[in-house]
Amino acid sequence: MRPTFGSGLMSRVFDNNDAVLEALLQAEVFSAVGKWEPRAIVRTVGVVRKDSTVTVTVGYVVVATRQQDTVSLAVSAPQ
């Protein structure tokens, strides 16, 4: 029941796959993790654009353990 929860990445599926989208995705991920997940600190957000697919890779540190890790999400526009 939290309509603003998340990052809004999926709302960008039909945006132009360009450098502007890349910058928007990076900013949205930093903002969303900072707002919704206080147990992690985002270190890096990488965006790879290829054809109709965008892959976002987030490098983060778990606050309690100082463990570093990454997670990736690939989103493709429907054909």
GIVEN-V546910 format. One record per helix or strand of 2 or more residues. SS is the DSSP state (alpha for helix, beta for strand). FROM is the first residue (numbers start at 1). TO is the last residue. If there is no record, write none. Layout:
ss->{SS & SS}
from->{FROM & FROM}
to->{TO & TO}
This chain:
ss->{alpha & alpha & beta & beta & beta}
from->{9 & 19 & 40 & 53 & 68}
to->{12 & 36 & 50 & 62 & 76}
